[in-house]
Structures are given as C-alpha cells and as structure tokens.
C-alpha cells in the first residue's frame, strides 16, 4: 500500500474509532449509516469526476441545480468503500447515489475504476 493510502486509511480508522469511543459501537454504526455520504467523502483516498448531474425541480420558483457526479474511494473503519456522490458547486456533498464495501484495496480500486 502506498504511503498516501496508508495515511488516508489511518484517517478513516481514527474517525470511526472516535465515534465508537464517544457514542458506543451501535450508535456509531447508526451515525455512519445516516451520514454515509459525508463520511465517504471526508475519508476519501481517491476521487474521479463522472460528469454533470442536472437536478430538475418541479417547483417553478426553484431553479435547476447543477451538481457534479463524483466516484469516491474511501477507507472507513475496517473496510474500503466505493461510491458515487453528487457535489454542489462549493464541493459539499448533496447526495449519495450508491456505496459498496470491500475487504481489499484491489477489489475496491477495481470497482472505483468501473464506476460510471
């Protein structure tokens, strides 16, 4: 594993351990699930632009919102995670489109490279 991956892997492990220490294992898992998009994004090791996403609003008072679709490779707790997020113009996660967990970096990188 490269130094960058090892450093980021340690960051993701530390975040999950801090949650477990403060809230307990069960509550930490619920928090991770509820805030999956933010944790996936913050613990990212790699990201890749997949294209634009136009959020068409049906309310005439709201404008269309342009978001970027981004593939993300992250390490959280004890597993590698790959997913796709929507980011707003300021780089904040607006939504999580999908997420999948992997036991090995190789499997996660393969899924990251296939993400579309």
Secondary structure by P-SEA (a helix, b strand, c coil): ccaaaaaaaaaaaaaaaaaaaaccaaaaaaaaaaaaaaaaaaaccbbbbcbbbbbccccccccbbbbbbbbbbbccccbbbbbbbbbccccccccccbbbbbccaaaaaaaaaacc
